[in-house]
Amino acid sequence: MDNYTNAISTENFLKLSNKWFTIIFTIEMLFKIIALGCRGYAREGYNLFDGVLVMISLFDFSLEEFDIIEINTSVITVFRSLRVLKILKLATKNEDL
């Protein structure tokens, strides 16, 4: 949602949302690794996809926290959009139940 006309409140909301989604997905990944073990976690392709996204998000999060990069100029922003695929995967998985 990069836009030159974003209000400060919108920017703050997007930053906060990014942090919360990163935290939630990290906790989910850790629970899966604890429950399935490393090998069990790595057997499913979606878990690997989720794990890569979490690692990239954590890397991006740490770069932002230490002011190494600007949020809007990051190449990692592309990977943030891939998290939408994770949410869509969860939504379609719940429809199958």
Summary of the structure (lengths in Angstrom):
residues: 97
radius of gyration: 15.0
end to end distance: 32.3
largest distance: 46.4
contacts: 220
relative contact order: 0.10
helix: 78%
strand: 0%
